[in-house]
Amino acid sequence: MSEKEFFIKPIFTARLSPEEQQLVQESIIDMFYRYTTKQETELFFPFVLSTRDIKAIAAQVRKQNQPAADADIQLEAERKRTAELELQIKELTKQKEVKELENQVKNLSDDGKAS
């Protein structure tokens, strides 16, 4: 098996369409770019991506897998939900105060009619 056949063979086993197989050049066949986190191993097939693109994707996934980043996202979501609930409470309090004032006015007008 020649060196060229060795590098090109994974392309045909990757079930790529003929158009995609023609796009692949030997220079971008690094086989797999692999990195490991504590949670998982991600495999990327660089048949149509450059090494720079693969590294950017890997960095993005690595950041997403960080518990601190996940905690920050959850904390931000909780802050937004808390702010929404506070606004709802204020609105309900205003509605209650308006109803109480309407009842007082009604009672005063009823008392005025009764006199």
C-alpha positions in Angstrom: 0.0 0.0 0.0 1.5 3.3 -1.0 1.6 6.3 1.3 -1.1 8.1 -0.7 -3.5 5.1 -0.4 -2.8 4.9 3.3 -3.9 8.6 3.8 -6.8 8.5 1.4 -8.4 5.3 2.5 -10.1 6.8 5.6 -12.0 9.2 3.3 -13.8 6.4 1.6 -14.7 4.7 4.9 -16.1 8.0 6.3 -19.1 7.7 3.9 -18.5 11.1 2.3 -20.3 11.9 -0.9 -18.1 11.9 -4.1 -18.2 15.8 -4.1 -16.9 15.9 -0.5 -14.2 13.3 -1.3 -12.9 15.4 -4.1 -12.7 18.5 -1.8 -10.4 16.6 0.6 -6.7 17.2 0.1 -3.9 15.1 1.6 -2.6 18.2 3.4 -5.6 18.5 5.6 -5.9 14.8 6.4 -4.6 14.7 10.0 -6.8 11.7 10.6 -8.3 12.8 14.0 -7.7 15.7 16.2 -8.3 14.4 19.7 -8.4 16.0 23.1 -9.6 14.6 26.3 -11.4 16.3 29.2 -12.3 14.6 32.4 -15.9 14.0 31.2 -15.4 12.9 27.6 -13.2 12.5 24.5 -14.2 14.4 21.5 -13.3 13.2 18.0 -13.2 15.5 15.1 -12.9 14.4 11.5 -10.9 17.1 9.6 -11.9 15.9 6.1 -13.5 19.3 5.3 -12.2 21.4 8.2 -8.8 23.0 8.5 -6.7 22.3 11.6 -7.3 25.9 12.8 -11.0 25.3 12.6 -10.8 22.1 14.5 -8.7 23.7 17.2 -11.3 26.5 17.5 -14.1 24.0 17.8 -12.2 22.0 20.4 -11.5 25.2 22.5 -15.2 26.1 22.3 -16.3 22.6 23.4 -13.7 22.6 26.2 -15.0 25.9 27.5 -18.6 24.6 27.4 -17.5 21.5 29.4 -16.0 23.6 32.2 -18.2 23.6 35.3 -17.4 27.2 36.1 -18.7 28.4 32.7 -21.8 26.3 33.2 -22.3 27.7 36.7 -22.0 31.2 35.3 -24.6 30.5 32.7 -27.0 29.0 35.4 -26.3 31.9 37.7 -27.2 34.5 35.0 -30.4 32.6 34.2 -31.3 32.6 37.9 -30.7 36.3 38.1 -32.9 37.0 35.1 -35.6 34.8 36.6 -35.4 36.5 39.9 -35.6 40.0 38.3 -38.7 38.8 36.3 -40.3 37.5 39.5 -39.6 40.8 41.3 -41.3 42.7 38.5 -44.3 40.4 38.7 -44.5 40.9 42.5 -44.3 44.7 42.1 -47.1 44.6 39.5 -49.3 42.4 41.7 -48.7 44.7 44.6 -49.7 47.7 42.6 -52.9 45.9 41.4 -53.7 45.0 45.0 -53.2 48.6 46.1 -55.4 49.9 43.3 -58.2 47.5 44.3 -57.9 48.5 47.9 -58.2 52.2 46.9 -61.2 51.5 44.7 -62.8 49.7 47.6 -62.2 52.6 49.9 -63.7 55.0 47.4 -66.6 52.8 46.9 -67.1 52.5 50.7 -66.9 56.3 51.0 -69.4 56.8 48.3 -71.7 54.2 49.8 -71.4 55.9 53.2 -72.2 59.2 51.5 -75.3 57.8 49.9 -76.5 56.2 53.1 -76.3 59.5 55.0 
